[in-house]
Amino acid sequence: MCFGEEFDVPDGYLNTASIGIPSVSAADAVADAVAGWRTGAGRPGEYDEPVMRAREAFADLVGVGATA
């Protein structure tokens, strides 16, 4: 994700601190993953690359190695 993401909330919506509204792209990715899981179409290998990217991003954020 990056700055400039779109959100499906009305203009002036200010309650993101307690609700944590996801961006359109994040919500779409979650919906696609759940649809695959729900219908049995998802395969474990499809999650390897996103999990690796998430681990690397978190490791970079906290200053540790991604394999730790």
N, C-alpha and C positions, 0 to 999 in steps of 0.2 A: 504494500500500500504506500501511497505517497500523498503529499499535500495536493489539494484540489479534487479530492474524491467527492462524488455526489452522494447525497443522503435523501431518503424519502420521508422527510419531515417538513411540516409547514414552515414558511419563513417566520423567523422570530422564535422558534422553538428553543427553549433554554434549559430543559431538564435532562440534558445528556449526562450530567454528573451522576445522577441516581439511576438512570435507565441504561446508559451505555449503548446508544444507537449505533448499529454497524453501518458501514458504508454500503452503497448499492452493490458494489463488486464483491464485498465480503459476504453479504447476505445471499447473493446469487451463488457464490461458491459453496456455501453451507447447504443451501437448498438443493443444489446439484448432487452434492455428496450424500445427503440424506435420501434423495430419490434413488440413487444407485444402491444404497444400503437397503432401503425398503423393498426394492424390487429384485434384489439378489444380483444386480448387474455389476456392482462394484467388485473390484478385485484387490487383494491386499497390496500387490505391487504398485498399484496406482497411487498409493499413499507414500511410497518411499521418498520420492523427490520433494513433495511438499513438507514432509516431516524433516528431511535433511535441511531444507531451506529455513524452516522455523528454528531448528536447533542451532544452525549457524548464526542466524540473526540474534537469538537470545544470548548465545555465547559471546558475540561481539558486543552486545549491550552491557553485559555484566563483566566482560574482560576475562573470560576463561576460554579454554579450548572447546570446540564443538563435540569432541569425543569424550570429554570428562564426565 
